Amino acid sequence: MKLNKFTIQGYNHFYRSLLRFCRDINETEALEITYKLYNAVIQSYRYKKPGVCIKELSEDDFYEKIKNTNKPTYRTIIQLYRAMETIVCNLVIKSLTNRQLFDISKLFFIMDDIELRFHKAYNMSITDERTIYYLCEGNLVFRRDEPGLCLLQDWQDYLATI
């Protein structure tokens, strides 16, 4: 696990993208979800690296930093999905409390909803080879060269016009 994947700027991208792509999540819920995931990632990192000193922000400080950092949202719902996968892959389940596990289950519901919505919109899985899924890095901060369209063919067509 690389903790540098989980910067405040990354969490800001994540938070703002929850608001953009998840219609049923309001600002307060998005902040709470993001903070709970932040805590779970730090706790998991400490479990994997005992004795490591990590400055953990209080809830108020975290909210203040998130609200005062104005980073863009992910360009596609696939980037949000990949960020969610990154968080899940970096959690150590046995290091989390029952409450944290319950909170993490909400993330799985959101991911399931994204998968379902994507399938309804494009008639394919979000991980299908015809999507940009494999071009997006698993990180909370997206690379500038990641595609801004969901389907690979649409992205290739766009690149051909520029």
C-alpha positions in Angstrom: 0.0 0.0 0.0 1.3 3.4 -0.9 -0.1 6.1 1.3 0.8 8.7 -1.3 -2.1 7.5 -3.4 -4.4 9.0 -0.7 -3.7 12.7 -0.6 -6.1 15.4 0.5 -6.2 16.4 -3.2 -7.2 12.9 -4.1 -9.9 12.8 -1.5 -11.1 16.1 -2.8 -11.4 14.6 -6.4 -13.2 11.6 -4.8 -15.6 13.7 -2.8 -16.5 16.1 -5.6 -17.0 13.1 -8.0 -19.4 11.4 -5.6 -21.5 14.6 -5.8 -21.2 14.7 -9.6 -21.9 11.0 -10.4 -24.0 9.7 -7.5 -27.3 11.5 -7.7 -28.6 10.1 -4.4 -25.7 11.4 -2.3 -25.8 14.9 -0.9 -22.9 17.1 0.2 -23.1 16.0 3.9 -23.2 12.3 3.0 -20.4 12.6 0.5 -18.2 14.3 3.1 -19.0 11.6 5.7 -18.3 8.8 3.3 -15.1 10.3 2.2 -13.9 10.9 5.8 -14.8 7.4 6.9 -12.9 5.9 4.0 -9.9 8.2 4.8 -9.9 6.8 8.4 -10.2 3.2 7.3 -7.3 3.6 4.8 -5.1 5.1 7.5 -6.1 2.4 10.0 -5.3 -0.3 7.5 -1.9 1.4 6.7 -1.0 1.5 10.4 -2.0 -2.2 10.6 0.4 -3.1 7.8 3.1 -0.8 9.0 3.1 -0.9 12.8 5.0 2.0 14.4 4.6 4.3 11.4 3.8 7.9 12.3 1.0 9.3 10.2 -0.6 12.6 10.9 -4.3 12.0 10.9 -6.7 14.9 10.5 -9.6 15.4 12.8 -13.1 15.3 11.2 -13.4 19.1 11.3 -9.9 19.6 9.8 -10.6 17.0 7.1 -13.9 18.7 6.2 -12.2 22.1 6.2 -9.4 20.9 3.9 -11.8 19.1 1.5 -14.1 22.1 1.3 -11.2 24.6 0.7 -9.4 22.5 -1.9 -11.0 23.1 -5.3 -9.9 20.2 -7.4 -11.8 19.0 -10.5 -14.0 16.0 -10.5 -13.1 12.8 -12.3 -14.0 13.2 -16.0 -15.7 9.8 -16.1 -17.7 7.6 -13.8 -15.1 4.9 -14.6 -12.4 7.0 -12.9 -14.6 7.2 -9.8 -15.1 3.5 -9.9 -11.4 2.9 -10.2 -10.8 5.2 -7.2 -13.3 3.1 -5.3 -11.5 -0.1 -6.2 -8.2 1.4 -5.1 -9.7 2.2 -1.7 -11.1 -1.3 -1.3 -7.9 -2.9 -2.4 -5.9 -1.0 0.3 -8.2 -1.9 3.2 -7.2 -4.6 5.6 -10.5 -5.9 6.7 -9.3 -7.5 10.0 -7.9 -4.1 11.1 -11.4 -2.4 10.9 -14.1 -2.1 13.5 -17.6 -3.4 12.9 -18.8 0.2 12.4 -16.1 0.8 9.8 -17.1 -2.5 8.0 -20.7 -1.3 8.0 -19.5 2.0 6.5 -17.4 0.2 3.9 -20.4 -1.8 2.9 -22.0 1.5 1.7 -19.1 1.8 -0.7 -19.9 -1.6 -2.2 -23.5 -0.5 -2.7 -22.4 2.6 -4.5 -20.1 0.6 -6.7 -22.9 -1.9 -7.5 -25.1 1.0 -8.4 -22.4 2.5 -10.7 -22.0 -0.9 -12.4 -25.7 -1.3 -12.9 -26.2 2.3 -14.3 -23.2 1.8 -16.6 -24.6 -1.4 -17.9 -28.0 0.2 -18.5 -26.4 3.1 -20.3 -23.9 1.2 -22.5 -25.1 -2.4 -22.4 -21.7 -3.6 -21.2 -19.8 -4.1 -18.0 -17.8 -1.2 -16.8 -14.7 -3.4 -17.0 -15.4 -4.5 -20.6 -12.4 -4.2 -22.9 -14.4 -1.7 -25.0 -14.4 0.8 -22.1 -11.5 3.0 -20.9 -11.4 1.0 -17.7 -7.9 -0.4 -18.4 -6.5 3.0 -19.4 -7.4 4.5 -16.0 -5.0 4.2 -13.1 -6.2 2.9 -9.8 -5.6 6.0 -7.8 -7.5 8.9 -6.2 -5.7 11.4 -8.4 -6.3 10.9 -12.0 -3.5 11.3 -14.6 -4.0 14.2 -17.0 -3.8 11.8 -20.0 -6.6 9.5 -18.9 -9.5 9.5 -21.4 -12.4 11.8 -20.8 -15.0 9.5 -22.5 -16.2 6.1 -21.2 -15.9 4.1 -24.4 -12.6 3.3 -26.0 -13.9 3.8 -29.5 -15.4 7.2 -28.6 -12.0 8.2 -27.2 -10.1 7.0 -30.2 -12.5 8.9 -32.5 -12.0 12.0 -30.4 -8.2 11.7 -30.6 -8.4 11.3 -34.4 -10.1 14.7 -34.7 -7.5 16.7 -32.8 
